[in-house]
Amino acid sequence: MIRLVVRYTARVVGEAYRCLVAYGQLWLYLPAEPPRPSPPHPLERVRPDIPLTPAERALEQQLLDLDPRS
């Protein structure tokens, strides 16, 4: 009786191990090519014909102050 329980327990543990290995292989799938970056949203582009608001000018000045090349 004990051998039977041990045998079934070993089969269940072995099958659970194989299932976890298969799940891990699915989880770690890496595609052959990296995905292409999406194009920028049209509303995120700066239009040269519209002047910046005071808040946008202040943000631009803060960003320019962070740039070590300027």
Phi and psi restraints in degrees (range 20) as a CNS / XPLOR table:
assign (resid 1 and name C) (resid 2 and name N)
       (resid 2 and name CA) (resid 2 and name C) 1.0 -65.9 20.0 2
assign (resid 2 and name N) (resid 2 and name CA)
       (resid 2 and name C) (resid 3 and name N) 1.0 -38.7 20.0 2
assign (resid 2 and name C) (resid 3 and name N)
       (resid 3 and name CA) (resid 3 and name C) 1.0 -61.8 20.0 2
assign (resid 3 and name N) (resid 3 and name CA)
       (resid 3 and name C) (resid 4 and name N) 1.0 -39.2 20.0 2
assign (resid 3 and name C) (resid 4 and name N)
       (resid 4 and name CA) (resid 4 and name C) 1.0 -63.5 20.0 2
assign (resid 4 and name N) (resid 4 and name CA)
       (resid 4 and name C) (resid 5 and name N) 1.0 -43.4 20.0 2
assign (resid 4 and name C) (resid 5 and name N)
       (resid 5 and name CA) (resid 5 and name C) 1.0 -65.2 20.0 2
assign (resid 5 and name N) (resid 5 and name CA)
       (resid 5 and name C) (resid 6 and name N) 1.0 -42.4 20.0 2
assign (resid 5 and name C) (resid 6 and name N)
       (resid 6 and name CA) (resid 6 and name C) 1.0 -64.3 20.0 2
assign (resid 6 and name N) (resid 6 and name CA)
       (resid 6 and name C) (resid 7 and name N) 1.0 -41.0 20.0 2
assign (resid 6 and name C) (resid 7 and name N)
       (resid 7 and name CA) (resid 7 and name C) 1.0 -64.4 20.0 2
assign (resid 7 and name N) (resid 7 and name CA)
       (resid 7 and name C) (resid 8 and name N) 1.0 -46.2 20.0 2
assign (resid 7 and name C) (resid 8 and name N)
       (resid 8 and name CA) (resid 8 and name C) 1.0 -67.3 20.0 2
assign (resid 8 and name N) (resid 8 and name CA)
       (resid 8 and name C) (resid 9 and name N) 1.0 -37.1 20.0 2
assign (resid 8 and name C) (resid 9 and name N)
       (resid 9 and name CA) (resid 9 and name C) 1.0 -63.6 20.0 2
assign (resid 9 and name N) (resid 9 and name CA)
       (resid 9 and name C) (resid 10 and name N) 1.0 -42.1 20.0 2
assign (resid 9 and name C) (resid 10 and name N)
       (resid 10 and name CA) (resid 10 and name C) 1.0 -64.2 20.0 2
assign (resid 10 and name N) (resid 10 and name CA)
       (resid 10 and name C) (resid 11 and name N) 1.0 -39.0 20.0 2
assign (resid 10 and name C) (resid 11 and name N)
       (resid 11 and name CA) (resid 11 and name C) 1.0 -66.8 20.0 2
assign (resid 11 and name N) (resid 11 and name CA)
       (resid 11 and name C) (resid 12 and name N) 1.0 -41.3 20.0 2
assign (resid 11 and name C) (resid 12 and name N)
       (resid 12 and name CA) (resid 12 and name C) 1.0 -66.3 20.0 2
assign (resid 12 and name N) (resid 12 and name CA)
       (resid 12 and name C) (resid 13 and name N) 1.0 -43.8 20.0 2
assign (resid 12 and name C) (resid 13 and name N)
       (resid 13 and name CA) (resid 13 and name C) 1.0 -64.9 20.0 2
assign (resid 13 and name N) (resid 13 and name CA)
       (resid 13 and name C) (resid 14 and name N) 1.0 -41.6 20.0 2
assign (resid 13 and name C) (resid 14 and name N)
       (resid 14 and name CA) (resid 14 and name C) 1.0 -63.7 20.0 2
assign (resid 14 and name N) (resid 14 and name CA)
       (resid 14 and name C) (resid 15 and name N) 1.0 -41.5 20.0 2
assign (resid 14 and name C) (resid 15 and name N)
       (resid 15 and name CA) (resid 15 and name C) 1.0 -67.9 20.0 2
assign (resid 15 and name N) (resid 15 and name CA)
       (resid 15 and name C) (resid 16 and name N) 1.0 -38.8 20.0 2
assign (resid 15 and name C) (resid 16 and name N)
       (resid 16 and name CA) (resid 16 and name C) 1.0 -63.7 20.0 2
assign (resid 16 and name N) (resid 16 and name CA)
       (resid 16 and name C) (resid 17 and name N) 1.0 -39.7 20.0 2
assign (resid 16 and name C) (resid 17 and name N)
       (resid 17 and name CA) (resid 17 and name C) 1.0 -63.0 20.0 2
assign (resid 17 and name N) (resid 17 and name CA)
       (resid 17 and name C) (resid 18 and name N) 1.0 -44.9 20.0 2
assign (resid 17 and name C) (resid 18 and name N)
       (resid 18 and name CA) (resid 18 and name C) 1.0 -64.0 20.0 2
assign (resid 18 and name N) (resid 18 and name CA)
       (resid 18 and name C) (resid 19 and name N) 1.0 -36.5 20.0 2
assign (resid 18 and name C) (resid 19 and name N)
       (resid 19 and name CA) (resid 19 and name C) 1.0 -65.9 20.0 2
assign (resid 19 and name N) (resid 19 and name CA)
       (resid 19 and name C) (resid 20 and name N) 1.0 -41.2 20.0 2
assign (resid 19 and name C) (resid 20 and name N)
       (resid 20 and name CA) (resid 20 and name C) 1.0 -67.5 20.0 2
assign (resid 20 and name N) (resid 20 and name CA)
       (resid 20 and name C) (resid 21 and name N) 1.0 -35.5 20.0 2
assign (resid 20 and name C) (resid 21 and name N)
       (resid 21 and name CA) (resid 21 and name C) 1.0 -64.3 20.0 2
assign (resid 21 and name N) (resid 21 and name CA)
       (resid 21 and name C) (resid 22 and name N) 1.0 -44.5 20.0 2
assign (resid 21 and name C) (resid 22 and name N)
       (resid 22 and name CA) (resid 22 and name C) 1.0 -64.0 20.0 2
assign (resid 22 and name N) (resid 22 and name CA)
       (resid 22 and name C) (resid 23 and name N) 1.0 -40.5 20.0 2
assign (resid 22 and name C) (resid 23 and name N)
       (resid 23 and name CA) (resid 23 and name C) 1.0 -63.8 20.0 2
assign (resid 23 and name N) (resid 23 and name CA)
       (resid 23 and name C) (resid 24 and name N) 1.0 -41.4 20.0 2
assign (resid 23 and name C) (resid 24 and name N)
       (resid 24 and name CA) (resid 24 and name C) 1.0 -64.2 20.0 2
assign (resid 24 and name N) (resid 24 and name CA)
       (resid 24 and name C) (resid 25 and name N) 1.0 -37.1 20.0 2
assign (resid 24 and name C) (resid 25 and name N)
       (resid 25 and name CA) (resid 25 and name C) 1.0 -66.7 20.0 2
assign (resid 25 and name N) (resid 25 and name CA)
       (resid 25 and name C) (resid 26 and name N) 1.0 -37.0 20.0 2
assign (resid 25 and name C) (resid 26 and name N)
       (resid 26 and name CA) (resid 26 and name C) 1.0 -68.7 20.0 2
assign (resid 26 and name N) (resid 26 and name CA)
       (resid 26 and name C) (resid 27 and name N) 1.0 -40.9 20.0 2
assign (resid 26 and name C) (resid 27 and name N)
       (resid 27 and name CA) (resid 27 and name C) 1.0 -67.6 20.0 2
assign (resid 27 and name N) (resid 27 and name CA)
       (resid 27 and name C) (resid 28 and name N) 1.0 -33.9 20.0 2
assign (resid 27 and name C) (resid 28 and name N)
       (resid 28 and name CA) (resid 28 and name C) 1.0 -97.0 20.0 2
assign (resid 28 and name N) (resid 28 and name CA)
       (resid 28 and name C) (resid 29 and name N) 1.0 20.4 20.0 2
assign (resid 28 and name C) (resid 29 and name N)
       (resid 29 and name CA) (resid 29 and name C) 1.0 -64.7 20.0 2
assign (resid 29 and name N) (resid 29 and name CA)
       (resid 29 and name C) (resid 30 and name N) 1.0 128.3 20.0 2
assign (resid 29 and name C) (resid 30 and name N)
       (resid 30 and name CA) (resid 30 and name C) 1.0 -117.2 20.0 2
assign (resid 30 and name N) (resid 30 and name CA)
       (resid 30 and name C) (resid 31 and name N) 1.0 125.4 20.0 2
assign (resid 30 and name C) (resid 31 and name N)
       (resid 31 and name CA) (resid 31 and name C) 1.0 -67.9 20.0 2
assign (resid 31 and name N) (resid 31 and name CA)
       (resid 31 and name C) (resid 32 and name N) 1.0 158.6 20.0 2
assign (resid 31 and name C) (resid 32 and name N)
       (resid 32 and name CA) (resid 32 and name C) 1.0 -68.9 20.0 2
assign (resid 32 and name N) (resid 32 and name CA)
       (resid 32 and name C) (resid 33 and name N) 1.0 -37.6 20.0 2
assign (resid 32 and name C) (resid 33 and name N)
       (resid 33 and name CA) (resid 33 and name C) 1.0 -116.0 20.0 2
assign (resid 33 and name N) (resid 33 and name CA)
       (resid 33 and name C) (resid 34 and name N) 1.0 141.7 20.0 2
assign (resid 33 and name C) (resid 34 and name N)
       (resid 34 and name CA) (resid 34 and name C) 1.0 -69.2 20.0 2
assign (resid 34 and name N) (resid 34 and name CA)
       (resid 34 and name C) (resid 35 and name N) 1.0 151.7 20.0 2
assign (resid 34 and name C) (resid 35 and name N)
       (resid 35 and name CA) (resid 35 and name C) 1.0 -67.8 20.0 2
assign (resid 35 and name N) (resid 35 and name CA)
       (resid 35 and name C) (resid 36 and name N) 1.0 148.8 20.0 2
assign (resid 35 and name C) (resid 36 and name N)
       (resid 36 and name CA) (resid 36 and name C) 1.0 -75.0 20.0 2
assign (resid 36 and name N) (resid 36 and name CA)
       (resid 36 and name C) (resid 37 and name N) 1.0 141.7 20.0 2
assign (resid 36 and name C) (resid 37 and name N)
       (resid 37 and name CA) (resid 37 and name C) 1.0 -70.5 20.0 2
assign (resid 37 and name N) (resid 37 and name CA)
       (resid 37 and name C) (resid 38 and name N) 1.0 143.9 20.0 2
assign (resid 37 and name C) (resid 38 and name N)
       (resid 38 and name CA) (resid 38 and name C) 1.0 -78.1 20.0 2
assign (resid 38 and name N) (resid 38 and name CA)
       (resid 38 and name C) (resid 39 and name N) 1.0 152.1 20.0 2
assign (resid 38 and name C) (resid 39 and name N)
       (resid 39 and name CA) (resid 39 and name C) 1.0 -68.8 20.0 2
assign (resid 39 and name N) (resid 39 and name CA)
       (resid 39 and name C) (resid 40 and name N) 1.0 152.9 20.0 2
assign (resid 39 and name C) (resid 40 and name N)
       (resid 40 and name CA) (resid 40 and name C) 1.0 -65.4 20.0 2
assign (resid 40 and name N) (resid 40 and name CA)
       (resid 40 and name C) (resid 41 and name N) 1.0 152.0 20.0 2
assign (resid 40 and name C) (resid 41 and name N)
       (resid 41 and name CA) (resid 41 and name C) 1.0 -68.9 20.0 2
assign (resid 41 and name N) (resid 41 and name CA)
       (resid 41 and name C) (resid 42 and name N) 1.0 138.8 20.0 2
assign (resid 41 and name C) (resid 42 and name N)
       (resid 42 and name CA) (resid 42 and name C) 1.0 -63.3 20.0 2
assign (resid 42 and name N) (resid 42 and name CA)
       (resid 42 and name C) (resid 43 and name N) 1.0 -24.7 20.0 2
assign (resid 42 and name C) (resid 43 and name N)
       (resid 43 and name CA) (resid 43 and name C) 1.0 -80.6 20.0 2
assign (resid 43 and name N) (resid 43 and name CA)
       (resid 43 and name C) (resid 44 and name N) 1.0 -9.7 20.0 2
assign (resid 43 and name C) (resid 44 and name N)
       (resid 44 and name CA) (resid 44 and name C) 1.0 -91.7 20.0 2
assign (resid 44 and name N) (resid 44 and name CA)
       (resid 44 and name C) (resid 45 and name N) 1.0 0.6 20.0 2
assign (resid 44 and name C) (resid 45 and name N)
       (resid 45 and name CA) (resid 45 and name C) 1.0 -84.3 20.0 2
assign (resid 45 and name N) (resid 45 and name CA)
       (resid 45 and name C) (resid 46 and name N) 1.0 145.2 20.0 2
assign (resid 45 and name C) (resid 46 and name N)
       (resid 46 and name CA) (resid 46 and name C) 1.0 -86.8 20.0 2
assign (resid 46 and name N) (resid 46 and name CA)
       (resid 46 and name C) (resid 47 and name N) 1.0 127.6 20.0 2
assign (resid 46 and name C) (resid 47 and name N)
       (resid 47 and name CA) (resid 47 and name C) 1.0 -92.5 20.0 2
assign (resid 47 and name N) (resid 47 and name CA)
       (resid 47 and name C) (resid 48 and name N) 1.0 126.7 20.0 2
assign (resid 47 and name C) (resid 48 and name N)
       (resid 48 and name CA) (resid 48 and name C) 1.0 -72.6 20.0 2
assign (resid 48 and name N) (resid 48 and name CA)
       (resid 48 and name C) (resid 49 and name N) 1.0 -17.6 20.0 2
assign (resid 48 and name C) (resid 49 and name N)
       (resid 49 and name CA) (resid 49 and name C) 1.0 -86.1 20.0 2
assign (resid 49 and name N) (resid 49 and name CA)
       (resid 49 and name C) (resid 50 and name N) 1.0 -8.9 20.0 2
assign (resid 49 and name C) (resid 50 and name N)
       (resid 50 and name CA) (resid 50 and name C) 1.0 -109.8 20.0 2
assign (resid 50 and name N) (resid 50 and name CA)
       (resid 50 and name C) (resid 51 and name N) 1.0 125.4 20.0 2
assign (resid 50 and name C) (resid 51 and name N)
       (resid 51 and name CA) (resid 51 and name C) 1.0 -69.9 20.0 2
assign (resid 51 and name N) (resid 51 and name CA)
       (resid 51 and name C) (resid 52 and name N) 1.0 154.9 20.0 2
assign (resid 51 and name C) (resid 52 and name N)
       (resid 52 and name CA) (resid 52 and name C) 1.0 -73.2 20.0 2
assign (resid 52 and name N) (resid 52 and name CA)
       (resid 52 and name C) (resid 53 and name N) 1.0 147.6 20.0 2
assign (resid 52 and name C) (resid 53 and name N)
       (resid 53 and name CA) (resid 53 and name C) 1.0 -75.3 20.0 2
assign (resid 53 and name N) (resid 53 and name CA)
       (resid 53 and name C) (resid 54 and name N) 1.0 165.5 20.0 2
assign (resid 53 and name C) (resid 54 and name N)
       (resid 54 and name CA) (resid 54 and name C) 1.0 -58.8 20.0 2
assign (resid 54 and name N) (resid 54 and name CA)
       (resid 54 and name C) (resid 55 and name N) 1.0 -37.2 20.0 2
assign (resid 54 and name C) (resid 55 and name N)
       (resid 55 and name CA) (resid 55 and name C) 1.0 -66.7 20.0 2
assign (resid 55 and name N) (resid 55 and name CA)
       (resid 55 and name C) (resid 56 and name N) 1.0 -40.3 20.0 2
assign (resid 55 and name C) (resid 56 and name N)
       (resid 56 and name CA) (resid 56 and name C) 1.0 -67.2 20.0 2
assign (resid 56 and name N) (resid 56 and name CA)
       (resid 56 and name C) (resid 57 and name N) 1.0 -37.5 20.0 2
assign (resid 56 and name C) (resid 57 and name N)
       (resid 57 and name CA) (resid 57 and name C) 1.0 -64.4 20.0 2
assign (resid 57 and name N) (resid 57 and name CA)
       (resid 57 and name C) (resid 58 and name N) 1.0 -39.9 20.0 2
assign (resid 57 and name C) (resid 58 and name N)
       (resid 58 and name CA) (resid 58 and name C) 1.0 -65.2 20.0 2
assign (resid 58 and name N) (resid 58 and name CA)
       (resid 58 and name C) (resid 59 and name N) 1.0 -41.2 20.0 2
assign (resid 58 and name C) (resid 59 and name N)
       (resid 59 and name CA) (resid 59 and name C) 1.0 -64.7 20.0 2
assign (resid 59 and name N) (resid 59 and name CA)
       (resid 59 and name C) (resid 60 and name N) 1.0 -40.9 20.0 2
assign (resid 59 and name C) (resid 60 and name N)
       (resid 60 and name CA) (resid 60 and name C) 1.0 -62.5 20.0 2
assign (resid 60 and name N) (resid 60 and name CA)
       (resid 60 and name C) (resid 61 and name N) 1.0 -40.3 20.0 2
assign (resid 60 and name C) (resid 61 and name N)
       (resid 61 and name CA) (resid 61 and name C) 1.0 -65.6 20.0 2
assign (resid 61 and name N) (resid 61 and name CA)
       (resid 61 and name C) (resid 62 and name N) 1.0 -38.5 20.0 2
assign (resid 61 and name C) (resid 62 and name N)
       (resid 62 and name CA) (resid 62 and name C) 1.0 -63.9 20.0 2
assign (resid 62 and name N) (resid 62 and name CA)
       (resid 62 and name C) (resid 63 and name N) 1.0 -41.0 20.0 2
assign (resid 62 and name C) (resid 63 and name N)
       (resid 63 and name CA) (resid 63 and name C) 1.0 -67.8 20.0 2
assign (resid 63 and name N) (resid 63 and name CA)
       (resid 63 and name C) (resid 64 and name N) 1.0 -38.1 20.0 2
assign (resid 63 and name C) (resid 64 and name N)
       (resid 64 and name CA) (resid 64 and name C) 1.0 -67.5 20.0 2
assign (resid 64 and name N) (resid 64 and name CA)
       (resid 64 and name C) (resid 65 and name N) 1.0 -31.8 20.0 2
assign (resid 64 and name C) (resid 65 and name N)
       (resid 65 and name CA) (resid 65 and name C) 1.0 -68.7 20.0 2
assign (resid 65 and name N) (resid 65 and name CA)
       (resid 65 and name C) (resid 66 and name N) 1.0 -27.3 20.0 2
assign (resid 65 and name C) (resid 66 and name N)
       (resid 66 and name CA) (resid 66 and name C) 1.0 -79.6 20.0 2
assign (resid 66 and name N) (resid 66 and name CA)
       (resid 66 and name C) (resid 67 and name N) 1.0 -22.1 20.0 2
assign (resid 66 and name C) (resid 67 and name N)
       (resid 67 and name CA) (resid 67 and name C) 1.0 -73.9 20.0 2
assign (resid 67 and name N) (resid 67 and name CA)
       (resid 67 and name C) (resid 68 and name N) 1.0 117.6 20.0 2
assign (resid 67 and name C) (resid 68 and name N)
       (resid 68 and name CA) (resid 68 and name C) 1.0 -72.5 20.0 2
assign (resid 68 and name N) (resid 68 and name CA)
       (resid 68 and name C) (resid 69 and name N) 1.0 -16.8 20.0 2
assign (resid 68 and name C) (resid 69 and name N)
       (resid 69 and name CA) (resid 69 and name C) 1.0 -80.5 20.0 2
assign (resid 69 and name N) (resid 69 and name CA)
       (resid 69 and name C) (resid 70 and name N) 1.0 -16.5 20.0 2
